[in-house]
Amino acid sequence: MKIYTRTGDKGKTGLFDGTRVSKADVRVEAYGAVDETSALLGVAAANTTDVELQGILQDLQRDLFAVGAQLADPKWGVKARKEKTRLNESRVAELEALIDRAEAELPPLKRFILPGGSPAGAVLHLARTVCRRAERRIVALAATVTVSPVLLAYVNRLSDLLFVLARLASRRAGTEEIPW
């Protein structure tokens, strides 16, 4: 398989069902922002030696591939065909449990903090902002087509988790938070 196909040279890309759309299409914008979030999680994982955190981030990347696959499929057929592309409410609950577990290790927030901290923490703060952009793009897509409510809940909860993981990564690395 070649990495280049030349089929996108005129600004179009193919969706899972074979439909060709503009690379600026709202759907492509949505799964593109999801992909950016996943890439940033990879950068964060590469910037920490915390094996537990690395595992969590890789699991989240797998989830984001599932989100992207669903968004790239206007007929939602991939969800029915491929187990690994499914997300459900129980996964959203698992993110909430991760948030609770991480927060138990952190001092309570009394005010806003500046994004930054350890290298992994800083990247996770950036990933959170890109995740919020992905959420906005998915909401825009949902204004025109049906989008699974689980995807919206998952991405919303993920941005909360990324904030907490950014704090956790920095704390475990011995970096202090800077209050605003």
Legacy VTK file of the C-alpha trace (Angstrom):
# vtk DataFile Version 3.0
C-alpha trace
ASCII
DATASET POLYDATA
POINTS 180 float
0.000 0.000 0.000
1.395 3.389 -0.985
1.103 6.282 1.421
0.227 8.671 -1.386
-2.707 8.177 -3.728
-2.968 11.585 -5.424
-6.748 11.417 -4.960
-6.683 14.419 -2.617
-4.643 16.697 -4.838
-7.679 18.781 -5.751
-8.857 19.372 -2.196
-11.202 16.412 -1.849
-11.011 13.419 0.469
-12.884 10.151 0.724
-15.136 9.149 3.585
-15.617 5.544 4.709
-18.661 5.087 2.476
-16.751 6.270 -0.601
-18.304 9.735 -0.691
-15.854 12.447 -1.816
-16.059 15.720 0.115
-14.028 18.889 0.454
-11.131 18.697 2.872
-12.749 21.771 4.466
-16.043 19.909 5.068
-17.389 20.196 8.626
-17.128 16.413 9.017
-13.456 16.430 7.986
-12.835 19.356 10.337
-14.397 17.344 13.178
-12.401 14.155 12.716
-9.296 16.194 11.907
-9.448 17.892 15.302
-9.971 14.486 16.915
-6.852 13.259 15.107
-4.885 16.286 16.340
-5.949 15.481 19.896
-4.748 11.909 19.498
-1.397 13.049 18.128
-0.919 15.354 21.113
-1.637 12.462 23.463
1.197 10.620 21.727
3.505 13.593 22.327
2.477 13.690 25.984
3.135 9.951 26.360
6.558 10.408 24.786
7.319 13.164 27.310
6.736 11.150 30.456
8.279 8.098 32.042
5.081 7.475 34.033
4.054 4.040 32.739
0.526 4.293 34.149
-0.026 7.626 32.419
1.406 6.290 29.164
-1.070 3.392 29.277
-4.001 5.701 29.924
-2.968 7.945 27.034
-2.646 5.019 24.634
-6.118 3.793 25.618
-7.466 7.287 24.964
-5.763 7.327 21.564
-7.534 4.082 20.688
-10.827 5.659 21.741
-10.117 8.698 19.583
-9.481 6.477 16.575
-12.970 5.036 17.204
-14.443 8.536 17.425
-12.696 9.554 14.200
-13.843 6.401 12.411
-17.453 7.074 13.367
-17.207 10.696 12.275
-15.652 9.690 8.927
-18.550 7.339 8.196
-21.735 9.198 7.213
-23.751 5.971 7.165
-22.462 4.850 10.593
-21.810 1.382 9.154
-18.284 1.114 10.558
-19.701 1.119 14.084
-21.808 -1.924 13.272
-18.997 -3.763 11.455
-15.994 -3.116 13.676
-15.980 -3.726 17.431
-12.999 -1.426 17.977
-14.935 1.559 16.581
-17.668 1.337 19.216
-17.925 3.624 22.209
-20.753 3.525 24.702
-21.931 5.192 27.888
-19.868 2.790 29.986
-16.663 4.189 28.455
-17.797 7.704 29.386
-18.318 6.419 32.947
-14.796 4.958 32.869
-13.437 8.411 32.006
-15.332 9.822 34.981
-13.774 7.158 37.214
-10.319 8.090 35.887
-11.032 11.740 36.670
-12.107 10.857 40.212
-9.049 8.647 40.764
-6.642 11.305 39.481
-8.320 14.082 41.473
-7.888 12.033 44.654
-4.132 12.361 44.131
-4.266 16.129 43.531
-4.757 19.096 45.818
-8.152 20.730 45.305
-8.194 23.691 42.950
-8.927 26.984 44.621
-8.308 29.159 41.548
-7.368 28.951 37.903
-3.897 27.714 36.989
-1.756 28.670 34.042
-1.355 25.880 31.481
2.157 24.488 31.657
4.017 22.417 34.177
6.067 19.401 33.204
6.624 18.657 29.498
3.874 16.011 29.529
1.591 18.266 31.567
2.046 21.179 29.175
1.244 18.984 26.171
-1.834 17.621 27.946
-3.042 21.182 28.522
-2.633 21.793 24.788
-4.396 18.503 24.018
-7.302 19.660 26.202
-7.720 22.831 24.142
-7.593 20.907 20.866
-10.095 18.419 22.302
-12.430 21.339 23.051
-12.026 22.451 19.422
-12.906 18.923 18.308
-15.992 19.107 20.487
-17.029 22.392 18.860
-16.537 20.871 15.405
-18.605 17.806 16.350
-21.374 20.083 17.651
-21.276 21.954 14.329
-21.534 18.647 12.466
-24.410 17.571 14.721
-26.310 20.678 13.618
-26.453 19.244 10.092
-26.488 15.440 10.524
-27.170 12.912 13.251
-24.189 12.378 15.546
-24.197 9.813 18.314
-24.794 11.544 21.662
-22.152 9.231 23.124
-19.485 10.860 20.941
-20.370 14.290 22.280
-20.425 13.071 25.879
-17.135 11.219 25.399
-15.281 14.208 23.931
-16.712 16.542 26.570
-15.595 14.235 29.367
-12.233 13.652 27.694
-11.370 17.338 27.839
-12.105 17.296 31.578
-9.906 14.225 31.975
-7.069 15.822 30.006
-7.097 18.811 32.359
-6.840 16.531 35.380
-4.160 14.379 33.715
-2.157 17.519 32.900
-2.194 18.421 36.572
-1.364 14.846 37.573
1.545 14.555 35.123
3.051 17.769 36.433
2.548 16.803 40.067
4.134 13.396 39.572
7.046 15.099 37.804
7.489 17.417 40.797
6.429 20.578 38.931
4.393 23.146 40.812
1.247 24.698 39.381
1.295 28.436 38.771
-1.911 30.132 39.896
-3.466 32.865 37.804
LINES 1 181
180 0 1 2 3 4 5 6 7 8 9 10 11 12 13 14 15 16 17 18 19 20 21 22 23 24 25 26 27 28 29 30 31 32 33 34 35 36 37 38 39 40 41 42 43 44 45 46 47 48 49 50 51 52 53 54 55 56 57 58 59 60 61 62 63 64 65 66 67 68 69 70 71 72 73 74 75 76 77 78 79 80 81 82 83 84 85 86 87 88 89 90 91 92 93 94 95 96 97 98 99 100 101 102 103 104 105 106 107 108 109 110 111 112 113 114 115 116 117 118 119 120 121 122 123 124 125 126 127 128 129 130 131 132 133 134 135 136 137 138 139 140 141 142 143 144 145 146 147 148 149 150 151 152 153 154 155 156 157 158 159 160 161 162 163 164 165 166 167 168 169 170 171 172 173 174 175 176 177 178 179
